[in-house]
Amino acid sequence: MKIKLIAPSEHRNDALSSPFKLQRVNLPLLAAFTPPGHTVTIVDETFAPDDTNQDVDLVGITVMTELVLRAYDIADAYRRKKVLVVMGGIHPTVLPDEALEHADAVVVGEAEGIWPRLVSDAASGQMQRLYRADKMTDLQGLPNPRRDLVPGTKGKGYIPIPVGVETSRGCPYDCEFCCIGQTLGQQYRVRPVQEVIAEIEGIDSPHLFFVDDALGLNRNAAKKLFTEMIPLQRRWLAQGTVSLAEDLELLGLMKRAGCLGLLIGFESVQKHTQDEVKKIKNLRIDFYEAMHRFHGEGFGILGSFVFGFDYENKDVFEQTFDFILRGCLDVVQLRILTPYPGTRLYKRLLSEGRLFVHDWWLRGYPPDTLLFQPRGMTAEELTNGFNCLNRQAYSFGAMTKRFFGMSPWKRTLLGCQLYTTVNLSTRKRYFKGLMIPQPFAESSNSIDKR
């Protein structure tokens, strides 16, 4: 069979797309599990849109909630041509019945253990409607991802395209607003260090991105990995929790292993909300000390903040801006809390009658649309405060202050170029997004209780 694996992306508004791009690992890994005798192509729409006119027999689509409309459009186009379509990923895992309206088959859970049987069933004309993983994937002995199938990717300007590498899966924290625990498991699983090192050695790029949802939660394994990486002389980025800063030995090894920066989910600067977010509860250092330690090692930090938690009040915006400036955050990601399907947050807001629209992901709302009635402030106070904070954080004055309070890495030519490019492009994207009206900000009476 001719098999095509697709990662959808939204191309309707380039001004709202992120400047950061990544060579994925999930589809190349799935391709490596494909039985012999079949040809596989990979399409990542982050770099180029899919061509539905190509001759294929089976299409596999990985689906995130934010991109579900695009994924369904692609699936419907292929099914009209009588091409078999299978969907997997987070969204079909939590809403398989919905996905089955647009697919011939849906994979629930991790796909690696199911994919070979699904492909064989499709080839013999016996593909089932639902394939449900009965166990988590064993991360020992994974095949090398078929990165040779990924089309050539080139970054614009000074931002290289890093290659995704996975060292662990799962998250033990089970935060209310996240469904990683449900889809990838609450058991934190670590790949054997030597297998990760062997994979990195085979990657023909100095730039990596660790795609783990929580890098380094197993401290002993992380220290062993970073120690083994030191001779490889790679440059890498990752996402992790603030608690990484608690371990100075770990930070030192990360620096020697080539870490350039981290995406850190600070989530909220208000204490009551921090106590509700399990991954930052009982943190042994405060956020300022964490930033001091991260910057002390030369790491650039993209700090992520979410607004709309029940325990937050409207003072959170001024307090967050104060931390952004005093902490000299390199880049800032500001988001309105989104009630994703499959999360305990979504179920609770639905049961409390606080969702404005129960199936918002099918309505085409842009990112950072307020989709529920807040508790600690009015909807209008939340959206106005959010808009104001975006303008403050990405004003030229604030960007200049953050730059001159920065860590030594930005004083290199590459560091200066990266800081300027990412901040200016993020400013443009955020300011463009602020021009889009909030459909529910002025009225809390439009709650859809269906």
PyMOL commands that set and color helices and strands:
alter all, ss='L'
color gray80, all
select helices_A, chain A and resi 14-16+26-32+65-80+90-94+96-99+115-123+147-149+180-184+193-201+219-232+242-246+248-257+271-276+278-280+287-296+316-326+344-351+360-362+379-393+396-404+408-411+413-434
alter helices_A, ss='H'
color red, helices_A
select strands_A, chain A and resi 2-7+39-44+58-62+84-88+105-108+130-132+163-165+168-169+189-190+207-210+235-240+259-267+300-307+331-336
alter strands_A, ss='S'
color yellow, strands_A
deselect
rebuild
show_as cartoon
